[in-house]
Amino acid sequence: MLYFLAQWMEFEGIFNLVRYQTFRSGAVLITALTIGLIIGPRFISMLRVRQGKGQPIREDGPKSHLAKTGTPTMGGLMILIALLLAMLLWMDLTNPLVWACMAVTGGFGLIGFVDDFDKVTKRSHKGVSGKVRLLAEFAVAGVASWIIVSQLNTNLYVPFLSDFAIPLGPFYYIFAAFVIVGAGNAVNLTDGLDGLATMPVIVAAGTFAIICYLVGRVDYSEYLGIPYVEGAGELAIFCAAIMGAGLAFLWFNAPPAAVFMGDTGSLALGGALGAIAVAAHHEIVLAIVGGLFVLEAVSVIIQVFFFKRTGKRVFRMAPIHHHFEQLGWAESTVVIRFWIVSIMLALLGLATLKLR
């Protein structure tokens, strides 16, 4: 909206600032953060009234979590509202890559909302059938992948190797959809402790804000030997909006959490990161930057695989953050140490830009 206004004013005077993606990135972060902090208290009160007993707590989970009974969920709606309003104000909405990523964010957010609503109304932690949810996620991811690929190529670029790519052809559509769905569900699995998923998402979004800005510049991409993607710089603003909305939510989600983001938020944010990585042609780098999410997802896969075949558990409880709780780590200890790991992985991901 403000971008179109500045464009209509031909970027004259103070409106010239809006021309620059770096300025709009800072502006959208502050806008999303401010909106989130303003609507947060009333939104949480509304959720508490409407949900009554809040999110159902698993009885087979860590006993310390029973104290969280009554905490409202669907806080991801706060994130999506702040994110959407901030983006409408500052982003260039004529960019197809922006709409593809917004479609994933909104679509996955809707799927997560239906799942959360089912859990709250039925007082069960099971929610919507996993098969139905995955089918819906792949449908959304498939459409987004088609939009993104229509603007790019079907090459898979390998980090640490300059100008090296694997041509996937039509298989890239399937690969892209798997990246988006996988990212969404990996963040969803990580969201099990107060603040655990929120900060790593903010860190990953900040990392990809840098990557998208560089990828969207012909001079920088040529110098670094990374693929140039026309229009990808606009996604740096998208990432900054995620950071702002995430920081606002973290204000209320910090231990002890006043609200949980639920699947509404975790699926949407994870899917958004996946879509941004695909649009920036840095899918493999996402696995590095979001290595914490990958670890959480892999721990569940390993646990299920071995338990079905041997009847024994590899971890005391999965996802792996619960394993450390069962070992005696305090919840805050797990959260902060996992945050540190996410920052280290983000730095490693950024290193791939130069180490080629």
N, C-alpha and C positions, 0 to 999 in steps of 0.2 A: 504493500500500500504506500509506504513512505518512499520506497524505491521508485514506484511508478510516478509519484508526485515529483520527485527529484528529476526523473527522466522528462516529465512534462515541462518542468522548469529549465530543461536543457542543462542541468547540473551547474547552474549559475550561482555565484556567491557561496553561501554556506552549504548549499545543496551539492556542491562539488565533492564534499566529504563522502556523500552516499555512494559516489562512483567507486570508491575503494572497498574491496572485500575485507581488508584488515579492519577498517573502521566499522563496517557493518557487523563483523564478527564480535568485536567488543561490545557494540551496541545491543546486539541480539542476546548476548550472554547476560548483560545487565538487565535487559527487559524481561527475559524469561525468569531470572532470579527474583526480580521485584514482584512480578505477577504471582509467582509461586508463594512467596512469603506473605503477600497480601491475602490471597484466597485460602491459604493453608488452614488457619484456625477455624474459620466458619465451615470449611469443607469437611474437616475432621469431625467437628461437632455434628454436622448433618449425617455423616456416615455412621457415627456412633449411635445416633437416634434411630436411624433406619435399619441398622443391622442388629441392634440389640446385643446379642452375645458375641458379636464380632466374628473373626475368622476361626473356624474349627481347628483345634490343636490336636495333633496326632498323639494318641495315648501311648503308642509304642516308641515315641521319640524320647529325647533327653528329658528327664523329669523337671529340669530347671525351666523348660519351656511352658510348663503348665501354669506358671505365674503370669504368662502373657495372655491368658484367657480373657476375652472381652475386648482385645485390641481390634479396632476396625481394619478392614482390608479394602481393596480397590483404590488405594492411594495413588495408584498409577494414573488415575483420571486427573489428579492434580498436575502430574507431570505432563500429560498430553495436552491439557488446556493451556498451561503456560508455554509449552513448546509450540503449539499451533498458533496462538495469538502472536507470539514473538516472531515467528517465521512469516506470518502474513504481513507484518509490519515492515520487515527489513529485507526479505529475500526477493530475488528476481524470479517471479513465478512463471516466466515464459520458458524456463529451462526444463526440458523433459526429465533430466536426471533427478531434479528436485521432486518432481511429481511421482517418479518411480519410488523414491525413498519414502516420501510422505504416504504413498499407498501402502507400503509395507508396514510402516509405523502405525497408521490408522487401522489397517486390516488386522494385524496381529493384536493390536490393542483391543479391538472388538471381539476377537476370538477369546482373548484372555478375560475380558469382561464377562462374557457368557459363562466361561468356566468358573470364575469367581462367584458370579450370581448363583449358579447352580450349587456351589459348595455352601454358600451362606444360607440359601433358602431351604436346602435339604439337610443342613447341619452335618455335612459329611466332607471329608478331605479329598474324596475321589474326584468329584467334578465331572465334566463331560468326558465321554469315552475317548481314550487316547487315539484310536484309529480315526474317529470323526474329526478330532482336533488336528491331527497331522494332515488329513485330506484337505481340510480348509486352509491350513498353512501353506501347503504345496500349491494350492490353487492361487493364492495371493502372490506367493513367491514366483510362480510361473509367469503371471502377468507382468510383474515388475521386471523379471529377467528379460522378457521379450522387449519391453520398453527400453531397458538399459542397453541390450545388445544391438538394438536398432540404431543406437547412437555411437557404438564402439565397434570392436572386432571380437572374434571368438578365440583370441590367444590367451593362454595362461602364462603370465610372466613369473619367472623364478627369481626370488631375492638372492643377493650376493653374486649374481651373474648379470653383467651389463648387456643390455639389448638382446637377451635370450628369452625366447618364448616357445611354448608348446602349442601348436595349433590344434584346438579341440574340435573345431567345426561345429556341427549341430549338437554334439555332446556338451558343448559349453552351456547350453540352456539348462540342461539337467544339473550340471555341476554348479551353476550359479544358484539354482533353486535350493540345492542341498546346502550350500554355504549359508544362505539366508535362514532357512529353517533350522539348520544346526546351530547357528549363532543364537537364534531366538530361544531355543530350548536349553542351550548351555547356560545362558544367563538366568533362565527360569529355574534351573536346578541349583544355581549358586545362591539364589535368593532364599536363604533359610535362616539367616541370623540378622540381627538389627544392623543395618548399614553395610552388610557384607557385599552385596551386589552393587549397591549404589556407587560407592567410590571407585571400584574398578571400571565401571561403565564410564564414569566421568574421566578417568585417566585414559581409557581407550579412545573416548571421543576427542579428548585433547590431542592425543597422538595422531589421530586421523584428520583432525583439523589442519595440522601441519602438513601431513602427507597430501591431502586433497589440494591445499594451496599450491604446493610444489608441483604436483601432477598437472594442475591447471595452468601452469606457466610454461610456455615454450622454452624460454631461456634456462630456467632452473631444471626442467626435466631433461633437457639436452645435456646440460652440464653434469647432472648426476647419473645419467644413463638409465633413467626410468621412463616408462611409457608416458607420453603426453596424451591427456584426455581433455578435449575441448569442453568447457563448461564445468569441469570438476571442481574448480576453485569455489564455485557457489556452494558446494557441499561443505566447505570449511565453515561457512556460516551456519549450516545445519548442525554440524558437530558442536559449534559454540552454543547453539540454542539448547542442545542436549545437556551440555555442561551446566548452563544456567538453571535449567529446570531441575536437573539432578541435584545441584547444590541446595536449591530451595527445599526439595523433598528431604534431603539428608538432614536439614535443620530439624525436621519433625521426626525423622526416622532414626536419629542418633539414639543410642541406648540410654534409658529404656524407651523403645519406640512408641510414639503416640499413634502411629498408623503404619500399616504394611502396604507395600506397593502392589502386592498380589500378582497374579498372572497378567492382569491388565497392564501393569507397568513393565514387568520383567520380559515378557514376550515382545512387547512393542519396542523396548530399547534394544534388546538383543537382535531382533529382526532389522532394526534401523542400522545397527553397526554392520550387520551382514550385507545389507543392500549398499551401504556406503563403500564397503570394501570391494564389492563387485564393480560398482560404478567407477571406482578409482583404479581398478585393475591391480589391487593389492590383496587378493584373497588369501594367499599363503602367509603374508605378513600379519593378517588378522589372527591367524592361528598362533602366531608368536606373541603379539600384543595382548590378545585375549587368552593367553595360555592358561590362566587361572580358570577360566570358564571351561576350557578344553579338559583340564584336569578333573574338574567336578563332574563333567559329563562322562568321561572315561571311567571314573571310579564307579559310577552307577552301572555302566555297561559291564565292567569286570565283575562287580558284585552279583549282578543278575545272572551272568553267564556261568560263573562257577557254582553259584547256589543251586541253579536248576540241574546241573550235571553231577554235583558231588554232595549237595545238601550242606555244604560248609561255606562260611563267609570269609572272604579275603580281608575285609575291613570290619571293624566292630559295628559300624553303621555307615550307610552311604546316603547322600553324597559325602565326600571325604571330610568336609568341615565337621560333620557329626562324629566322624571317627576320632578326630582330635578332641572333641568335647568328651567323648567316652574315655579317652586317655587321661582326662583330668584337667585339660586346659580350660581356663575360664572363657566365656563367650567373647569378652572384650579382647582377650589375648589372641584368640583365633582370628577375629575380625582385623585387628591391627596388623598382625603378621601377614595375613593374606593381602592386605592393602600394600604392604611393603613389597611382596612378591609381584603384585600387579604393576607397581612402579618400575621395578627392575626389568620386567618383561617389556614394558613400554619403551624403555631406553634401548633395549636390545632390538626391538622392532624399528626404532628410528635409526639405529646403526646400520640396518640393511640398506638404507638410502645411499650411504657413502661407501660401505664396504663392498665394492663390486669390481 
